[in-house]
Amino acid sequence: MAQKPKKNTMISHGIAAQNRKGRFNYFIKETVEAGLVLKGAEVKSLRLGRAMITEAYAAERNGELWLFNSYIPEYQGGVLSRFDTRAPRKLLMHGKQIEKYLGAIAREGATLVPLDIHFNARGVAKVTLGLGEGKKNVDKRHSIAERDWQRDKARLLRNKGKGDY
């Protein structure tokens, strides 16, 4: 009896890691896509979809943008090259874009929040960064109330006509 071939669990394109708390904790004014400098083993590990960017942020170092505190676990596929799982990773953007966002951070006190890491159609790793302004607890409660109302509204519309009011 022949064995079934194993299904490939690698992500070739699409979202590899997502920061869902980013939009909850910040008002996102603008988004931008940036390239990400990775080593080969980091790319393989990212394709498995186990990376976490919930505590990550983008900041300046020597006039360049870097992604700090992102977690990409080591790849366990027999690769000899090891890497630091929380190492800073360089972001690739045009010089004018870097100046624009660094100026916004300095002037307005905004934060560059990574919203997701994804692979584009060509299979290149990209980071979607959001220029965010921190929410206060009142705003977070409002977001929760709005989300609950949308869920209840969808439930009511779905059950309309079934006699359950």
C-alpha positions in Angstrom: 0.0 0.0 0.0 1.4 3.4 -1.0 1.8 6.1 1.5 0.1 9.5 0.9 2.5 12.2 0.1 2.9 14.8 2.9 1.1 18.0 2.4 3.4 21.0 2.1 2.8 23.3 5.1 5.1 26.1 3.9 3.6 29.4 3.1 4.5 30.5 -0.5 2.5 33.7 -0.5 0.1 35.3 2.0 0.3 36.3 5.6 3.0 34.6 7.7 2.6 36.6 11.0 0.0 39.1 12.1 -0.2 41.7 14.8 -3.9 41.8 15.6 -3.3 43.9 18.7 -1.7 46.6 16.6 -5.0 48.0 15.3 -6.5 47.7 18.8 -3.8 49.5 20.7 -3.1 52.2 18.0 -5.0 54.5 15.7 -3.4 53.6 12.4 -3.2 56.8 10.2 -1.2 55.4 7.3 0.3 52.1 6.2 3.4 51.3 4.2 5.0 48.2 2.9 8.7 47.6 3.5 11.1 44.8 2.6 12.7 42.7 5.2 16.3 41.5 5.3 16.4 37.9 6.4 18.8 35.0 6.4 17.9 31.7 4.6 17.0 29.8 7.7 14.8 32.7 8.9 12.9 32.7 5.6 12.2 28.9 6.0 11.1 29.4 9.5 8.9 32.3 8.5 7.3 30.2 5.8 6.1 27.7 8.5 4.0 30.6 9.9 5.2 30.4 13.5 6.6 34.0 13.8 5.2 36.5 16.3 5.2 40.3 16.0 2.8 41.3 18.8 5.6 43.1 20.8 7.6 44.3 17.8 8.2 47.8 16.7 10.2 49.7 14.0 12.7 52.3 15.0 15.7 54.2 13.7 19.3 53.0 14.0 22.1 54.9 12.2 19.7 56.6 9.8 18.0 53.3 8.8 14.8 51.6 9.9 15.0 48.4 11.8 12.4 45.9 13.1 13.0 45.2 16.8 11.7 42.5 19.1 10.1 40.4 16.4 10.3 36.6 17.1 11.2 34.2 14.4 11.8 30.7 15.8 14.8 28.7 14.7 14.2 26.4 11.8 14.4 22.7 12.8 14.8 21.3 9.3 18.4 20.2 9.8 20.0 23.6 8.8 23.4 24.2 10.2 23.2 28.0 10.4 21.8 29.3 13.7 20.4 32.8 14.2 19.2 34.9 17.1 15.4 34.6 17.3 14.9 38.2 18.5 17.7 39.9 16.5 16.9 43.3 15.0 16.1 43.0 11.3 16.7 45.7 8.7 13.8 47.2 6.8 14.2 48.1 3.2 12.5 51.4 2.1 13.3 54.3 -0.1 15.3 57.1 1.5 12.5 59.7 1.2 10.1 57.3 2.8 12.5 56.7 5.7 12.9 60.4 6.2 9.1 61.0 6.1 8.3 58.4 8.7 11.3 59.2 11.0 10.1 62.9 10.8 6.6 61.8 11.8 7.9 59.8 14.7 10.0 62.8 15.9 7.3 65.5 15.4 4.1 63.8 16.4 5.4 61.1 18.8 3.9 58.4 16.6 5.0 54.8 16.5 5.7 52.5 13.5 3.8 49.4 14.3 4.3 46.2 12.3 0.8 45.0 11.3 1.8 41.8 9.4 4.6 40.0 7.7 3.6 38.5 4.4 5.0 37.0 1.3 4.0 38.9 -1.9 3.2 37.2 -5.2 6.9 36.8 -6.1 7.5 35.1 -2.7 9.4 38.0 -1.2 9.0 38.7 2.6 7.4 42.1 3.3 6.3 43.9 6.4 3.2 46.1 6.5 4.0 49.0 8.9 1.3 51.3 10.3 2.1 54.8 11.5 0.1 54.7 14.7 -0.9 57.0 17.6 -1.5 55.2 20.9 -5.1 54.8 22.1 -6.2 55.6 25.6 -8.4 53.2 27.6 -11.5 55.1 26.7 -10.8 54.6 23.0 -10.1 50.9 23.6 -13.5 50.5 25.4 -15.2 52.2 22.4 -13.5 49.8 20.0 -14.7 46.9 22.0 -18.2 48.2 22.2 -18.2 48.8 18.4 -16.9 45.3 17.7 -19.6 43.8 20.0 -22.3 45.8 18.3 -21.2 44.7 14.8 -21.2 41.0 16.0 -24.7 41.4 17.6 -26.0 43.2 14.5 -24.7 40.4 12.2 -26.3 37.8 14.5 -29.7 39.6 14.5 -29.7 39.9 10.7 -28.7 36.3 10.3 -31.6 35.1 12.6 -34.1 37.5 11.1 -37.3 35.7 10.1 -36.6 32.7 12.2 -38.9 33.9 15.0 -36.1 34.4 17.5 -36.1 38.0 18.6 
